[in-house]
Amino acid sequence: MSKYKDMIMHIRDNIKTCLFDLDGTLVDSMWMWGEIDREYLARYGISCPDGIEREIEGMSFTETATYFKNKFELPDEVDKIKSDWEEMSVDKYKYEVKLKKGVYDFLNYIKRNGIKTGIATSNGRRMVDAVLESLNIKKYFDTVVTGCDVKKGKPSPDIYLRAADILSSDVKSCLVFEDVPAGIMAGKAAGMRVYAVEDDFSLHLKEEKIRLADGYIVDYRDII
């Protein structure tokens, strides 16, 4: 408990709004995107290169599709690429993706304490709705902002500033939860406090995440 005492006190005394990334932060889903990338590129006889996840880190759904089209010279238009990825991901979101440790307890805790909540994710809305409905947590969020709702993806602060604006929240009273450096930088650039969330996908970036963020958690129950 003592390790997280300052983080607990800060939430209790200063935070009016909690904003969450989705993949790797609220849900354990980062693993599936590597599978989707490999399966999708295999349709065109292309091998997925190592390290591509860092190149597209933080990009919006549209930005990522555009990047793939240009990098791999894909014949399909960006909207078709996005549609194909949605179809490939929705079933995984519905049937294979689970919540991160302690999420349900933490969401109940902050809602009991009158803290506003929002999701700020690079994903498209259909995918977000699929996982939130499957895990029965949609009711906990006051707003959902996707990468399609802003001009620039993370590490630009646009998506977090948009969420705060919708919720009429002062950025200084917002706490962001993120799992990758680009997302952490987006929250910090928005003038918000950011806690990094441990995720297997980004374990090799742990030291960078700790350096960039204001706190680091493994289990959300540690800060209740």
N, C-alpha and C positions, 0 to 999 in steps of 0.2 A: 504494500500500500504506500509506504513512504516514497518509493521511487516515483510514483505518479501523483503525490500529494499536491504539488504546485499546479499540475494540469487539471486536477479535479477542482481545486479552488478557483482557478481561472474560469472554468466553464460555469461554475456555480455563481460567481460574482460578476462576471463581465460579458458573458456570451448571451446574445438574444436570438441569434440565427446560426444554424448549422447547415453547411452546404457540402454535399457529397458528390465525388466522382462515382461512377458505377462499377465498371470492370476492374477487378482487383482491389477495390475499396469497399464496396458494399457486398459484392458477390464474387465468388471464386470462379472467375470465367476467363482469365487471361490465357489460360492453356488452349482454349478452343480456337482462338484467332490464328494461332500458328497452324493448327490443323486446317482451318478454312483457307488460309493463304496457300498452303501446299496443295490442297485438293483443287482449288480454283485454277492455279497456274498449271497444274498437271493436265487440265483440259486442253491446254495449248502446247503441251510438250515442253513446258518450261519448269526448271527446277527452282525452288524458292531459295534465294541466297541467304547465307548466314548473316545475322546482324540486321536484317531488314526491320525488325521490330523497333530498333533504336532510331532508324531513319524516319519512321512514320509516327513516332511517339508524340502524342498530343494532338495530332492532326484531326480535323473534323472528318466525318464520314465521307463527305464530298471531296475534301482535300486528299484523303487517302486514295479514293477511287481515281481521282485525276492523276495522282502520283503513279499508281499502278499502270494506268493506261499509257502514260508517257514513257515510263521506265522500261516497260516490257513490250511496248508497241502493240498493245492489244487492239483487236479490230472493233470491239464493241464500244458503244458510247458510254459516257460516265454513268448515266442513269440506268443503263442495262447492267453495268458492273455492280452498282449499288443494289439493284433489285435481286441479282443473283446472290450476292452476299447476304441479303436479308433472308432469302429463302433458306440458305444454308445454315444460318445462325438461329432462326426462330425455334426450331425443334430442340436444338441444344439448350437454348435459354429456358424452354418450357420443361424439359425433362432431365437435364444433366447438371445444371448449374445450381449451386447451393450458396447460402449466405455465408459471409465471413464470420469468424468467431465473435460472439457477443453482440452482433448487430441487432437482433430482435430485442434484447434486454436494453440496449442503449437507446434505441428508438422509443421504446416505451418510457424510459426515464426522461428523455428530453421533452417528449410530448406532455408528460405529467407536469413538467416544470414550465410549461408555456413557451418553450423555445420554438421559433419558426424553423421550418425545414425545407430544403430544396435539393434537387439533383441537378448537376451540371456535367453533362456527359458528351463525349464526341460522337456517340452513337445516334442512329436515326430513331425517331419516335416509336415506330412499330416494334423495334427490338426492345426498347426500354419497357414499353407496355407489356410485352410478352413475359419478361422476367419478373417485373413487379407484380403482375397478376398471378403468375405461377407460384411465387413465394408469399403471396398474400400480404405485401407490404405497401401497396400503392396508397392505402389510406393514410399512411404516416407522413406523406409529403405534400406540402402546400403548393409547390410548383415544380415543374420539370423543364429544364432548358437543354436543348440538344445543340450539337454542332451546326445543325442546319438553321438555327435561329440567330446566328451571329456571323459576322464577316470573316473573322480570323479564329483559328483553333488555338489550343494551348501550345506554347507558353504565353500567348497573348492573354491578357486579363479579361477580354471581352465577355466570355461566358459567365464568369463569376460576377462581373459588374452588372450584367443583364439580370441575373438571378436576384441580386441584392436590390436592384431597381424595382423588379416585380413585387418583391416582398416589402418594399419601403424600409429597407434595413440599412443602417449606417455601416459602412465597411469595417469600421473599427470594432463593431460588436459582432462581426461574423467570424465563425470558425470553419475552416475548410478541412476536409479529409481527402487525402490523395495518396496514390500508390506509386507514382513514377515522377521523376524529376521535372518533366515538362509541366505536369499538373501542379506540382508544388510551386514552381516558378510562376505559374499563372495566378495562383491564389495570392502569393506574396506581391506580385505586380499590381494586384487589385487593392493592395493595402490591408489585406486580411491576415489573421493568424492562421497557420497551417500545421496540421498534425499529419505526419506520414504514417501510412498503414503498411505493416509487413505483408508481403505477398511472395509466394514461391517464385513467381515469374521474374521478380525484380530483386531477389536476394543478393545478386551480385552487385547491385547498386545501393546496398544498405548504407554504406558510409557516406555516399553522396547525398542520399535522402536525409540522413541525420544532419548533415552539414547545412542543407538548404532549409529544412523545416524547423518549426518551433518545438516540436515534440515528436516522439516515435512510439507507436503502439503495436502490440501483437494481437491483443484481444480487447474489444471495446468495453468489456466488463471491468477492465482495469481502471477506467476513468469514470466510473459511476460512484 
